[in-house]
Each structure stands twice: as C-alpha cells, then as structure tokens.
Amino acid sequence: MSLSNSPKLTKGAIIGFDLMNPLASVVIFQYNPANIKRQLEAHAPQGEGGKSEPMRLTGAPKETITLNEVVLDATDQLAASDPIAGTMGIYPQLAALEMLIYPKSSAVIANTVLMATGAIEVVPTDAPFILFIWGLKRVVPVRITSFNITEERHDPNLNPIAAKVDLGLQVLSYNDFSITHPGFYTFMAHQVVKETMATIGSVNNLSSVVSGNVKLL
C-alpha cells in the first residue's frame, strides 16, 4: 500500500444553529471555492468631528465576504450508487443552504394563526445563528445577503446533480449582538485570533528590517 504525501484538505462550511431543527442547516463544502473576496470598511464616527476624532473607531469594521462558485456535484456519489444521490441528486444540499434564509414553516403558521385571531403584534421569526467556517483560525458569525444558484445538470427526474452557488455574506460583529448572545463571544474570539496573527506577522517583518533584509529608508 502506498501512502500519499498530500496534506489532508480542510473543508470550509456554513452551519446554522436552530434549536427547532438542529440537523437542517449543516453544509460542509464538497469542494472549496477557488477564491473568496473580502471587503472591510472601517467603522468610524460619521461627520467631521474635532481634531481628536480622525483616528477614532466606533467598533469592528464592516466586513462582507463573497464566495464564488461553491461547487456541488453528485457525480462521484452516483458512480458509487449512493441511494440519496440516486433518488434526490444534490437537492438536499441545496435545500440545507436555502433554509438558512427561510423562516420556519411552523413559525409562519403560528404567526398566521395569531393574525387571524386579531393579535396586535406579530414578532418576525429569527433566522438561524449562522457561522462561516474557513479553517480553525476563521470562524465568524454571518448573515447571508445574496444567494445565486446555477443548476448545471439534472437527472431524468429533474433533480439537480451539479450546481454552482455564489454566496454573499455579511460578517456580524459584537456591534450586532447583545452581550448574552453567543455571536458576541464568537466574534471576540475571532478578533483575538486575528490580533495574534497580526503580531506574528509584525514580528516577522520587524526581524527582516533588523537583519537588514528590508530597508525602510
């Protein structure tokens, strides 16, 4: 038996935590997207302010993440005679992603009953608490802001068997959660890891300057 020297690939994931249906929103990427685009906007005071204001920050930056072409493909599963892929293709995986932006049907029915009985106020339902996981060093709470699906192949029963998904994510920081919400502490842990990475990078850069490999002036 020959052993492969290739490192084990870590797969990205999107997981939605929903107490009413905890298994419905676990999506591990079958194939990691080739690239992700991240855009950060400083969270600074609005308006001109005084001379002491320009460097002030009012919170974590506003960050958006775009995942291009998350590939879902049932070809390998169909070749291995997987019963789920054979009868439903990748429909279950697509449904798990889509349910992250659907209100639960039970909540919709309950609110409809309340309105029919003359309830003065009907509270909108909460979406699942969603985490975007891109390796152990990047676990962030997010909200899905855009969702594009291109179904590329179908089986004879019109179940999708190959698709590409583009996702737009809005990172949620401690600015968006109460101090009692797990999202507050999840983002704080993410920022602490990022600060550690920044320190490591700065130390490496400083050592290059000190050793004379890099000249600043």
C-alpha positions in Angstrom: 0.0 0.0 0.0 1.4 3.4 -1.0 0.9 6.4 1.3 0.0 9.7 -0.2 2.2 12.7 0.8 -0.6 15.1 0.0 -1.8 17.1 3.1 -5.4 16.5 4.2 -7.7 19.2 2.8 -9.7 21.2 5.4 -13.1 21.9 4.0 -15.0 25.1 4.6 -18.5 25.1 6.0 -21.6 27.1 6.8 -23.5 25.9 9.8 -26.9 27.3 11.0 -27.8 26.7 14.6 -31.5 26.3 15.0 -32.9 24.7 18.2 -36.1 23.7 16.4 -34.3 21.7 13.7 -30.6 21.4 14.5 -29.7 19.0 11.6 -31.3 21.0 8.8 -28.6 23.6 8.2 -25.2 21.9 8.3 -23.4 22.5 5.0 -19.8 21.3 4.5 -18.4 22.3 1.2 -17.9 19.3 -1.1 -15.3 21.4 -3.0 -13.9 24.6 -1.5 -14.4 27.7 -3.7 -11.4 28.6 -5.7 -11.4 32.1 -4.2 -13.2 34.3 -1.7 -13.5 38.0 -1.8 -13.4 40.0 1.4 -14.2 43.7 1.8 -13.7 45.7 5.0 -14.9 49.2 5.8 -13.7 51.0 8.9 -16.4 51.6 11.5 -15.5 55.3 12.2 -17.5 58.2 13.5 -19.7 60.0 11.0 -19.3 63.7 10.3 -16.3 65.9 10.6 -15.7 65.9 14.3 -12.9 67.6 16.1 -9.2 67.3 15.6 -9.1 64.4 18.1 -11.6 62.4 16.0 -9.9 61.2 12.8 -8.3 58.1 14.4 -11.2 57.0 16.5 -13.0 53.7 15.8 -16.6 53.0 17.0 -16.4 49.3 16.5 -15.2 46.4 14.4 -15.0 47.0 10.7 -18.0 46.2 8.5 -16.9 43.1 6.5 -18.5 41.4 3.6 -17.4 38.0 2.2 -18.2 36.8 -1.3 -17.9 33.1 -2.2 -17.8 32.5 -5.9 -18.7 29.1 -7.4 -19.2 26.8 -4.5 -19.4 23.6 -6.5 -21.9 20.8 -5.6 -21.7 17.7 -7.7 -23.2 14.2 -7.3 -21.1 12.5 -10.0 -18.9 10.6 -7.5 -21.9 9.6 -5.3 -23.9 8.4 -8.3 -20.9 6.3 -9.5 -20.8 4.7 -6.1 -24.5 4.0 -6.2 -25.3 6.3 -3.3 -29.0 5.9 -2.6 -29.6 9.6 -1.7 -27.8 10.9 -4.7 -29.6 8.4 -6.9 -33.0 9.5 -5.8 -32.5 13.2 -5.0 -29.2 14.3 -6.5 -27.8 17.4 -4.7 -31.3 18.7 -3.8 -30.8 18.1 -0.1 -27.5 20.0 0.0 -29.1 23.0 -1.9 -32.1 22.9 0.5 -29.8 23.0 3.5 -28.3 26.2 2.2 -31.6 27.7 1.2 -33.2 27.1 4.6 -30.7 29.5 6.1 -32.8 32.3 4.7 -36.3 30.8 5.1 -38.4 31.4 8.1 -39.5 28.1 9.6 -42.9 26.9 8.3 -44.1 26.2 11.9 -43.4 29.9 12.8 -45.2 31.1 9.7 -48.2 29.0 10.5 -48.2 30.2 14.1 -48.0 33.9 13.1 -50.8 33.4 10.6 -53.0 31.9 13.3 -52.1 34.9 15.6 -53.0 37.4 12.9 -56.3 35.6 12.2 -57.2 35.8 15.9 -56.6 39.5 15.9 -53.2 39.7 17.6 -52.0 43.3 17.8 -48.3 42.5 17.2 -46.7 39.5 15.5 -43.0 39.3 16.0 -40.9 38.3 12.9 -39.1 35.0 13.2 -35.4 34.8 13.8 -33.1 33.2 11.2 -30.7 30.5 12.4 -27.5 31.7 14.1 -25.0 31.1 11.2 -21.3 30.5 11.3 -19.0 30.7 8.3 -16.0 28.4 9.0 -12.9 28.8 6.8 -10.3 26.8 8.8 -9.7 26.8 12.5 -8.5 30.4 12.6 -11.5 31.9 10.9 -14.9 31.1 12.4 -17.2 34.1 12.2 -21.0 34.7 12.6 -22.6 35.9 9.4 -25.8 36.8 7.7 -26.5 35.6 4.2 -27.2 38.7 2.0 -27.2 37.2 -1.5 -27.6 33.7 -3.0 -27.3 32.7 -6.6 -27.7 29.2 -7.8 -26.8 27.9 -11.3 -28.1 24.3 -11.7 -26.0 22.8 -14.5 -27.1 19.2 -14.8 -30.2 17.2 -13.9 -31.2 13.6 -13.6 -34.2 12.1 -15.5 -36.5 13.2 -12.7 -35.2 16.7 -12.9 -33.3 16.5 -9.6 -30.2 18.7 -9.8 -27.0 16.7 -9.9 -24.5 19.5 -10.4 -24.7 23.2 -9.4 -22.6 26.2 -8.7 -23.6 28.6 -5.8 -22.4 32.2 -5.3 -22.9 33.5 -1.7 -22.7 37.0 -0.3 -22.1 37.1 3.5 -22.3 40.0 6.0 -20.0 39.3 8.9 -21.8 40.1 12.2 -19.6 41.5 15.0 -20.0 42.4 18.7 -21.7 45.5 17.4 -24.6 43.4 16.2 -25.2 41.2 19.2 -26.2 41.6 22.9 -23.5 40.6 25.4 -25.5 37.5 26.2 -25.6 36.2 22.7 -23.1 33.5 21.6 -22.3 35.5 18.5 -20.8 38.3 20.7 -18.2 35.9 22.1 -17.6 34.0 18.8 -16.6 37.3 17.1 -14.5 38.3 20.1 -12.6 35.0 19.8 -12.2 35.6 16.0 -10.7 39.1 16.7 -8.3 37.8 19.3 -7.0 35.2 16.8 -6.6 37.9 14.2 -4.7 40.1 16.7 -2.4 37.1 17.3 -1.8 36.6 13.6 -1.1 40.3 13.2 1.5 40.1 16.0 3.2 37.2 14.4 3.3 38.9 11.0 4.6 42.1 12.5 7.4 40.3 14.4 8.5 38.5 11.2 8.5 41.8 9.3 10.5 43.5 12.1 13.1 40.8 12.1 13.6 41.3 8.4 14.1 45.0 9.0 16.6 44.4 11.9 18.6 41.9 9.9 18.9 44.3 7.0 17.0 42.3 4.5 14.5 45.1 4.2 15.3 48.9 4.1 12.6 51.3 5.1 14.6 54.4 4.1 
